[in-house]
Amino acid sequence: MRIKPNKTILKGKVSRVERAADGWGANVEFAVEESKPAEGYEDFLQAKPGSVVTVFAAEPDAIKAGKSYTLTASVSGGPQGERVVVEHAAPGKI
């Protein structure tokens, strides 16, 4: 399934990292403090401050529970529906 290019910048704190059962990647619960579209992109996620979103991280060792991050994420489509995927994670609030 094709989805129009989109990117969202999320700032907040990781509340939980749950590794995938197959051992590849993890689902990350992220408490949103700020959300905005990346420059030149549409924001398909539209997360509200105070909400918690679940994102998929291919490299879960780069993200730790209890720490603050600025995430670049995008909504991807597939045969089982949509999934929010982390493209980049920067520690702290930038």
C-alpha positions as CSV (number, residue, x, y, z in Angstrom):
1,M,0.0,0.0,0.0
2,R,1.4,3.4,-0.9
3,I,1.1,6.2,1.5
4,K,1.9,9.8,0.7
5,P,5.4,10.9,2.1
6,N,4.9,12.1,5.7
7,K,7.1,12.8,8.7
8,T,6.3,14.0,12.2
9,I,8.7,15.4,14.8
10,L,7.8,14.1,18.3
11,K,9.3,15.4,21.5
12,G,8.7,13.6,24.8
13,K,9.6,10.7,27.0
14,V,9.7,6.9,26.4
15,S,7.5,5.1,28.9
16,R,8.0,1.5,27.7
17,V,10.1,-0.5,25.2
18,E,8.6,-3.9,24.4
19,R,10.8,-6.1,22.2
20,A,9.1,-7.9,19.3
21,A,8.4,-11.6,19.8
22,D,10.5,-12.5,16.7
23,G,13.5,-10.6,18.2
24,W,13.6,-7.9,15.6
25,G,12.7,-4.3,16.7
26,A,10.4,-3.2,19.4
27,N,7.2,-1.3,20.1
28,V,7.8,1.9,22.0
29,E,5.3,3.7,24.1
30,F,6.0,7.4,23.8
31,A,4.5,10.2,25.9
32,V,4.1,13.2,23.6
33,E,5.0,16.6,24.9
34,E,5.2,18.3,21.4
35,S,4.3,17.2,17.9
36,K,4.7,18.9,14.6
37,P,5.2,18.1,10.9
38,A,8.8,17.9,9.6
39,E,9.7,20.7,7.3
40,G,8.2,20.1,3.8
41,Y,6.1,17.1,4.9
42,E,2.6,16.4,6.0
43,D,1.8,15.2,9.6
44,F,-0.3,12.0,9.3
45,L,0.2,11.1,13.0
46,Q,-1.2,14.4,14.5
47,A,-0.4,13.3,18.0
48,K,-1.7,15.7,20.7
49,P,0.5,16.8,23.7
50,G,-0.3,14.6,26.6
51,S,-1.2,11.6,24.4
52,V,0.8,8.3,24.3
53,V,1.6,6.9,20.9
54,T,3.1,3.5,20.1
55,V,5.9,3.6,17.5
56,F,8.0,0.8,16.0
57,A,11.8,1.1,16.4
58,A,14.0,-1.1,14.3
59,E,16.9,-0.5,16.7
60,P,15.4,-0.8,20.2
61,D,18.8,-0.6,21.9
62,A,19.0,3.1,20.8
63,I,15.9,4.0,22.8
64,K,15.7,3.6,26.6
65,A,12.6,3.7,28.8
66,G,12.5,6.8,31.1
67,K,14.6,9.0,28.8
68,S,13.5,12.0,26.7
69,Y,13.9,12.0,23.0
70,T,13.1,13.9,19.8
71,L,11.9,11.3,17.3
72,T,11.4,11.6,13.6
73,A,8.6,9.2,12.7
74,S,6.4,8.4,9.7
75,V,3.2,6.5,9.1
76,S,3.8,3.5,6.8
77,G,1.2,1.2,5.3
78,G,1.1,-2.5,4.8
79,P,-1.2,-5.5,4.3
80,Q,-2.0,-5.5,8.0
81,G,-2.7,-1.8,8.2
82,E,-0.7,1.3,9.2
83,R,2.3,1.5,11.5
84,V,4.2,4.4,12.9
85,V,8.0,3.9,12.3
86,V,10.9,5.7,14.0
87,E,13.3,7.0,11.4
88,H,15.6,8.8,13.8
89,A,15.9,9.2,17.5
90,A,17.9,12.0,19.2
91,P,18.4,11.9,23.0
92,G,17.1,14.8,25.0
93,K,14.8,17.6,23.9
94,I,16.2,19.6,21.0
